[in-house]
Amino acid sequence: MSAPRLRSLGIDPATGKEAYAVTRPGGRLEALADVHALESAAVLLAVVGAVLDAGNASDAELAAFVSPLYMALGECVGLIVDEADCR
């Protein structure tokens, strides 16, 4: 099983700051973080897809997506690994 890790829960509407929590396998905070990670990845996929479909983005605009895509992919792979560890 994987060790607890700091996970994003999204943006706090009161402060506008990102909220993080140390999650534990099977806990409520882990479930909230999983939902947030998957929703964020889905939105990012839609945005990047629209930009690529338009076909007129500059190299700098495309490069701006590298870090968010890397982070989203890492989070999704983490979910898969955690799920595999639970079996």
C-alpha positions, 0 to 999 in steps of 0.5 A: 500500500502507498504512503499517505500523500499531500493531495489537492482538494480544489480551490477554496471559494472563500479564499481563492487558494488551493486546499490540500490534505494528507489523504489515507487509503479509503478515506473521505479526503482521498475520495474528494481528491480523486474526484478533483483529480479526475475532473481536472484532468477531464477539463484539461483534456477538453481544453487541450483537445479544442486548442489542438483541433483549432490548429493555430496555436503557437509553440509557446501556447502549446508549451504552456500546457506541458506542465499542467498535462504532466501534473494531471497525468501524474495524478491519474497514474497515481490513482491507478497505482493506488487502486492496483495496490488495494487489490 
